[in-house]
């Protein structure tokens, strides 16, 4: 299949373009109409085969879903709404046309769920591994984005979902599991292959009008907490016993002799949100969230001090120096 026939086949079945797309894929560039009274959120993320995903643990549609989910999650962390995406592929000979169509099927599935339109991209040859780059545009109300720098001493630290399941799912899939084991832990497999970005949570938090620092948990809770601490010039203290971890994650960790708390702190790709809000407004925020069907979990507090993260486990407080996955220092 030629490059251009491949592109045409990958972009099929997208349906009609929404009103904000003035010129769709098929020209030299897409043309978008900016919405009135909205600021643009722009993010980009690259995933590389053997670094971010393996074909032995994920199907092509799962890979497509997760590549798009990572970008949608970045927009969610700003309190924005995702809109349009560009997708670029570097394709090795080991990937066939049907597998690439599966990759795009997974992207289209999550795009339909969150109202995203793929409006173009690029396709080139790769010498060895598949590389997927997504550039995503979203929208947010002007001057209201949720920023990492909004944290203040005295704030409550919270998360919008359970942590560690994606890492547990990866551990399970990498262990060459018996089918019975996969049937016993379906939630972990789903959490790793199909993580769901917290767009609804981000929009709700922005809509409260409160001063909220926010980040998405893509590289592990410790890494995201460090990013808020550094941007806000504060110190975050996290309580290990209050970190929400699913019963399925805990059961599997006990079975294989791993620490589920470590999965939560350094695993990543859970794609819930971590944030801070003033202690004064916390009780009301938590009640309003529950009334809206959203659950917020308090996991610590913010202090004055040099930027960093401390954690308390079994009553002992110590600095959390390990941040999360770093492409230039880890494996």
C-alpha positions in Angstrom: 0.0 0.0 0.0 1.4 3.4 -0.9 1.7 6.2 1.6 -1.2 8.2 0.3 -3.6 5.2 -0.1 -2.7 4.2 3.5 -3.5 7.7 4.7 -6.8 7.7 2.9 -7.7 4.3 4.4 -6.8 5.4 7.9 -8.9 8.5 7.7 -12.1 6.8 6.4 -15.3 6.4 8.4 -14.9 9.6 10.4 -18.3 11.0 9.5 -19.0 14.6 8.6 -16.7 17.3 10.0 -18.0 19.5 12.9 -18.6 23.2 12.3 -15.3 24.3 13.8 -13.4 22.5 11.0 -13.4 24.8 8.0 -10.9 22.7 6.0 -10.6 19.0 6.9 -7.9 16.4 6.2 -7.0 16.1 2.5 -5.5 19.6 1.8 -2.0 20.8 2.7 -3.3 21.7 6.2 -6.5 21.7 8.2 -8.2 25.0 8.9 -10.1 25.5 12.2 -12.5 28.2 13.2 -11.6 29.4 16.8 -14.7 29.6 19.1 -15.6 32.9 20.4 -14.7 33.6 24.0 -12.5 30.6 24.2 -8.7 30.2 24.6 -6.8 27.4 22.8 -5.3 24.5 24.7 -2.5 22.9 22.7 -0.6 19.7 23.6 1.5 17.1 22.0 2.6 13.6 23.0 4.7 10.9 21.4 4.6 7.1 22.1 7.3 4.7 20.9 7.0 1.0 20.6 9.0 -0.9 23.3 9.1 2.3 25.4 5.5 3.1 25.9 3.7 0.0 24.6 4.4 -3.6 23.5 2.4 -5.5 21.0 2.6 -8.5 23.3 0.5 -6.8 26.0 -1.7 -4.5 23.8 -3.8 -4.9 20.7 -3.4 -2.2 18.0 -6.8 -0.6 18.9 -5.7 -0.4 22.6 -2.5 1.4 21.5 -4.4 3.9 19.4 -6.8 4.5 22.3 -4.0 5.1 24.8 -2.0 7.4 22.5 -5.0 9.6 22.1 -6.0 9.3 25.7 -2.6 10.7 26.9 -3.3 13.9 25.0 -6.9 14.2 26.0 -5.8 13.8 29.6 -3.4 16.8 29.3 -6.4 19.0 28.1 -8.5 17.6 31.0 -5.8 18.7 33.5 -6.2 22.3 32.3 -10.0 22.1 32.7 -10.4 22.2 28.9 -12.5 20.4 26.3 -10.6 18.5 23.6 -11.5 19.4 20.0 -9.2 18.4 17.0 -6.1 16.2 16.6 -3.2 15.7 14.2 -1.7 12.2 14.1 1.7 11.4 12.7 3.0 7.8 12.3 6.5 6.5 11.7 5.8 3.0 10.5 8.2 0.0 10.4 7.8 -2.9 7.9 6.7 -5.1 10.8 3.4 -3.2 11.0 0.8 -4.3 8.4 -2.0 -2.2 7.0 -4.7 -4.0 8.9 -2.9 -3.4 12.2 -2.6 0.3 11.4 -6.3 0.4 10.7 -6.8 -1.2 14.1 -4.7 1.5 15.6 -6.9 4.2 14.1 -10.0 2.3 15.1 -9.0 2.7 18.7 -8.3 6.4 18.2 -11.6 6.9 16.5 -13.4 5.1 19.4 -12.0 7.4 22.1 -12.3 10.5 19.8 -16.1 9.8 19.4 -16.4 9.5 23.2 -14.8 12.9 23.8 -15.9 14.8 20.7 -12.5 14.9 19.0 -11.9 15.1 15.3 -8.7 13.8 13.6 -8.1 16.5 11.0 -4.8 15.3 9.5 -1.2 14.4 10.2 1.7 12.6 8.5 3.0 9.1 7.8 6.6 8.2 7.2 8.8 5.0 7.3 10.5 4.0 10.5 13.6 1.7 10.5 12.6 -0.4 13.4 9.7 0.6 15.8 6.3 2.2 15.4 6.2 5.8 16.6 2.9 7.6 17.2 2.7 11.4 17.7 -0.5 13.1 18.5 -0.9 16.9 18.6 -4.3 17.9 20.1 -6.1 21.2 20.3 -8.8 22.0 22.9 -10.6 24.9 24.3 -11.0 26.5 27.7 -12.5 29.7 29.1 -10.0 32.6 29.0 -7.8 33.1 32.1 -9.5 30.2 33.9 -7.2 27.3 33.2 -6.3 24.9 36.0 -2.6 25.5 36.6 0.1 23.6 38.5 1.2 26.9 40.0 -2.1 27.5 41.9 -1.1 25.5 45.0 -0.8 27.4 48.3 0.3 26.5 51.9 -2.6 25.1 53.8 -4.3 23.5 50.8 -5.8 20.0 50.8 -4.2 17.7 48.2 -6.8 15.4 46.4 -7.1 13.0 43.6 -10.2 12.2 41.4 -9.8 8.5 41.2 -8.0 5.3 42.2 -4.3 4.8 41.5 -1.9 2.0 40.6 -4.3 -0.1 38.5 -2.6 0.6 35.2 0.8 -0.4 36.5 -0.7 -3.5 38.1 -2.3 -4.3 34.7 1.1 -4.0 33.0 2.7 -6.2 35.6 0.1 -8.8 35.0 0.3 -8.7 31.2 4.1 -8.8 31.3 4.1 -11.9 33.5 2.8 -14.2 30.6 -0.3 -14.9 32.6 -2.5 -17.9 32.5 -6.0 -17.0 30.9 -7.6 -17.8 34.3 -5.5 -15.0 35.9 -6.6 -12.6 33.3 -10.2 -13.5 34.0 -9.7 -12.9 37.7 -8.3 -9.4 37.2 -10.2 -7.9 34.2 -10.2 -4.4 35.7 -6.4 -4.2 35.8 -6.1 -5.2 32.1 -8.7 -2.6 31.2 -7.0 0.0 33.3 -3.7 -0.5 31.5 -5.1 -0.9 28.0 -8.0 1.6 28.0 -7.4 4.4 30.7 -10.1 7.0 30.6 -9.0 10.7 30.8 -10.7 12.9 33.4 -12.3 15.5 31.1 -15.5 15.6 33.1 -13.7 16.0 36.3 -11.5 18.7 34.9 -14.5 20.6 33.6 -16.3 20.3 36.9 -13.3 21.5 38.9 -12.9 24.5 36.6 -16.6 25.3 36.9 -16.4 25.6 40.7 -14.5 28.9 40.3 -12.1 27.9 43.0 -8.3 28.4 43.0 -7.3 24.8 42.1 -3.8 23.5 41.2 -4.1 20.5 38.9 -2.1 17.9 37.0 -3.0 14.6 35.4 -1.5 11.4 36.7 0.4 10.2 33.6 3.9 9.5 35.1 2.9 8.5 38.6 1.5 10.4 41.6 4.9 11.3 42.9 6.0 12.9 39.7 2.8 14.9 39.3 3.0 16.0 43.0 6.6 17.2 42.4 5.4 19.2 39.3 2.8 21.0 41.4 5.3 21.6 44.2 7.9 23.1 41.9 5.4 25.2 39.9 3.7 26.5 43.1 7.0 26.7 45.2 5.5 24.7 48.0 5.9 21.3 49.7 3.3 18.6 49.3 2.8 16.0 52.1 1.0 12.8 51.0 -0.4 10.2 53.4 0.2 6.7 52.1 -2.8 5.2 54.0 -5.2 7.7 52.2 -4.1 6.9 48.7 -7.1 5.3 46.9 -6.2 1.9 45.6 -8.8 -0.5 44.3 -9.4 -3.8 46.0 -8.5 -5.6 42.8 -5.2 -3.9 42.7 -4.5 -4.7 46.3 -5.5 -8.4 45.8 -3.2 -8.8 42.8 -0.3 -7.0 44.6 -0.6 -9.4 47.6 -0.7 -12.4 45.3 2.5 -11.5 43.5 4.3 -9.9 46.4 4.4 -6.3 45.2 3.6 -3.0 47.0 0.4 -1.4 45.5 1.4 1.9 47.1 4.6 1.9 45.0 2.5 1.3 41.9 0.4 4.3 42.8 3.3 6.6 43.4 5.5 5.6 40.4 3.4 3.6 38.0 1.5 6.3 36.0 -1.0 6.2 33.2 -4.0 6.2 35.6 -5.1 9.5 34.0 -7.1 10.7 37.0 -6.4 14.2 38.2 -4.4 15.3 41.3 -5.0 18.8 42.6 -5.0 21.2 45.6 -7.6 23.5 46.9 -7.9 25.7 50.0 -8.8 23.9 53.2 -11.6 26.4 53.8 -13.3 25.4 50.6 -12.6 21.7 50.7 -15.6 20.5 52.7 -18.0 22.2 50.3 -16.1 21.2 47.3 -16.2 17.5 48.3 -20.0 17.6 49.0 -20.7 19.3 45.7 -18.6 16.8 43.9 -20.5 13.9 45.4 -23.8 15.6 44.4 -22.5 15.7 40.9 -21.5 12.1 40.8 -17.7 12.8 41.1 -15.7 11.5 44.0 -12.7 13.4 45.4 -10.2 11.7 47.7 -8.1 13.8 50.2 -4.6 12.4 50.3 -2.5 15.1 52.0 -1.8 18.8 52.4 0.5 21.6 51.3 3.1 23.3 53.5 5.6 26.1 53.1 9.1 25.0 52.4 11.5 24.1 49.7 9.6 22.6 46.7 9.3 18.9 47.1 7.2 16.0 48.2 7.1 14.1 51.5 5.1 11.0 52.1 4.0 9.4 55.3 3.9 5.6 55.5 3.4 3.6 58.7 3.7 6.9 60.7 7.1 7.7 59.2 7.6 10.9 57.2 10.3 11.1 54.6 11.1 12.8 51.3 9.9 11.2 48.2 12.9 11.6 46.0 11.8 9.1 43.3 9.6 11.1 41.0 8.3 8.8 38.2 9.3 7.6 34.8 12.0 9.8 33.1 13.0 9.0 29.5 16.5 10.2 30.1 17.3 8.6 33.4 15.2 5.4 33.3 15.8 2.2 31.3 
